[in-house]
Amino acid sequence: MAMGSVSLKIGDGTARFKKATICSSALNLVMLFFVLITNLFALYAFTSTPKIHNYHSPNNISIISEQVSLILREIDSSQKKLAQMEKQFIGFENIDLTQPKLAKELNLFLQRYQLPLGKDSKTGIKEMVSSVGHFCEKSMDSLSQFMNYKVNKPCPDDWSFGEKLILKGCEPLPRRRCFSKSIPKVNNCNNNDCFDHLSKTRGKNGFLIDDVLALGSNRGGIRTGLDLGGGSATFAAKMAEKNVTVITSTLNNEGPFSIFMASRGLFPLYTSLDQRFPFYDNVFDLVHVVSVLDVGESSSKKLEFLMFDVDRVLRAGGLFWLDSFDFASDDKKSELISLIERFGYKKLKWVVGEKKMKSKASLSAVLEKPVRL
C-alpha cells in the first residue's frame, strides 16, 4: 500500500514499474496469432519463389533480402502492437500529463525516472513509474486540488478530502512534499463523540477472547492478527494484553481514529477494504471481522474478492473470527454463509443469534482455515 512503493506485482489497481510482461490470456492469444501469421508468411515467401538454377545470382539474392526485410518489419510491427496492448491492459499511460489544469506537483510526481544503471538484466525494467491508483484518472480535478500546495511548507488541512478520494478508488494517493501538521484539524469530533458508537458492547452471541485463544493454542498458537474495520482498535488493545500483535485496518471517518490508535501503542493500517492487503500470503494467525463484510446490496463479487484476500493472508490452521455480524436481510445471510462454506473452513464455533431491531439475524463464528496443497 505504501505510496510510491516499488513493486513488481501487477494487477492490484496501481501503476508501478514498467515491465515488459504478458499480463493476460487474451494477450497470449494475440501474440500466438502474430507468431503464426509471421511463420506462415515466411513459409510462403521461401516456397513461392520460382526455381532458379543459379542460386547465387544477384536477382535471387535481392529477392531473398527483400523477403527477409519484409519479415523483420512485420515482426517489429507485431512487437510494437503487443507493447501498446500491454500498456492498455496494465494501465500505464492512462493519466495524461499534458492536461492544462494538472497541478505542477502532480505532474512532477508522475514523471517516469530512468534507472541509474540502465535496464535491469533480471527483470527487464528500464524505468520507475510512480505508484498511484488508476481510478485517480476519474477524479483528476480533485487529485490536482489535493496536489495543489506549497512545497516545503505545512500541508493543508485536507486529510478528509484525501480520504474521500480514497473511497472513490483513488488509492494509493500520490506523495506530497509538504510537512504534515502535528495536530491536524478534526471535523465533527467534539469531546470524543465520534468514538461513542464504538464503545458499545457486543451482542450476547459473541465469544470471549480467552476462549478463541484457547482454540488457537492447539493450532500453532496465535501471535499475530488482522482486525478489519476495527474502529478505535479496542480489540487490538485487548489482544495486546494477551501478547498478541494485531494490526487494525480502518479509515478515519471524520474522526482521529488513526491518531487515537497510535496513542494507545497500536498499529493503524490506513487503507480502504477495496485495496489488496499489503501483506504476504499466510502471515496471520487470526483475522477478526465485525461488520466490514457488509459491502452493499449488489456487491456479491466485491465480497468474494475481499474474502479471497482474507483467505490469502491467513495461514493454514489460522482462525477466521466473524464477531457478531448483523445481517440486513435473509438474502445477505444466505449469501455470506454460502460463500464461507466454499472455502472449506472447519467450524469450531458457530452461533446464529436472534433477530434484532434493524437486522434479520446475527452470526458469530470461529473457523479454521484448511491446509491446501
Secondary structure, 3 states (H helix, E strand, C coil): CCCCCCCCCCCCCECCCCCCCCCCHHHHHHHHHHHHHHHHHHHHHHHCCCCCCCCCCHHHHHHHHHHHHHHHHHHHHHHHHHHHHHHHHHCCCCCCCCCCCCCHHHHHHCCCEECCCCCCCCCCCCEECCCCEHHHHHHHHHHHHHCCCCCCCECCCCHHHHHHHHHCCCCCCCCCCCECCCCCCCCCCHHHHHHHHHCCCCCCCCCCHHHHHHHHHCCCCCCEEEEECCCCCHHHHHHHCCCCEEEEEECCCCCCHHHHHHHCCCEEEECCCCCCCCCCCCCEEEEEECCCCCCCCCCHHHHHHHHHHHHHHEEEEEEEEEEEEEECCHHHHHHHHHHHHHCCCEEEEEEEECCCCCCCEEEEEEEECCCCC
